Amino acid sequence: MTEIITRNTKGAELTYQEGDNQIAAPTRTSAVNLTLDETHNRETVVFNGASLVATLTAAGTLEPALNVTGGSDIVGYIVTFVNINSTDLRITSATNIDGSANDIYLPQYASITIVYDPTTNAYLTYAKPNGVFTSNSNGNPNVSDTSFLIAATITTDTWESVGPTGSSATNIYTGLDSVPLSVDWVEVRISLSVVAAAASIATKIFGRATGGAQVVGAANIIAGFFMGATGPTALQLDLIQSGIKLPVDSANRFDLQYTDQSTAPLSSQTLQLFVTGYGWNR
């Protein structure tokens, strides 16, 4: 049983939070773009429509409507978003979200709770979506069947950016196109297939967030394949390394560097990357 606090029983004016806590939090659905203002406070909104946009009212408009100006009533406005559509839901505001970004992209079946903090005049994500492992439409264990051919695309011993269509990355990889732009990392699988004639194989791949200043080293190697020469006979090597998480920037770009110190002759070499998942830092 919930005890209702009134001004009479308290003996003083109720704070905004005390009054608001006694109001049931409703759930509504929306199949269209929606602007969320003070009337949506404490609501859960379930979105089901293609490429919808949910706009949070700017702080300058929200604070007077809520009569919140800071102080002890920290959480004066809270809304939970749920997206059940196969396309991303874009949550946007003229007021910063988490201190910098103005847009959050919510993938299908994900939810997020956002609160307004009047002490900083900003929206804060109360609970970020979990990391997800995504199978593509044919059920394969990846985001896309399209691979990125590392050795055939990236210049050896050079950091180069990789990103989705429209990201301005040095190398465009369409397998990233369906990854939401709000993620903090992507998970990849790297495979190597080499046919060599009496050669030693030494291939290393390094990763970092795009634009970083890190040099290659033990701290950012993400895959390595080594085999010593075994004599005059030919050899074949097939290796797979999975579960690698790479940090991405706001455009879903990451940097790769590829080094190959294998001895000649290599009859053939295929070095490819698949995106197998993505997620958010907690």
Order of alpha helices (4+ residues) and beta strands (2+ residues): alpha-alpha-beta-beta-beta-beta-alpha-beta-beta-beta-beta-beta-beta-beta-alpha-beta-beta-beta-beta-beta-beta-beta-beta
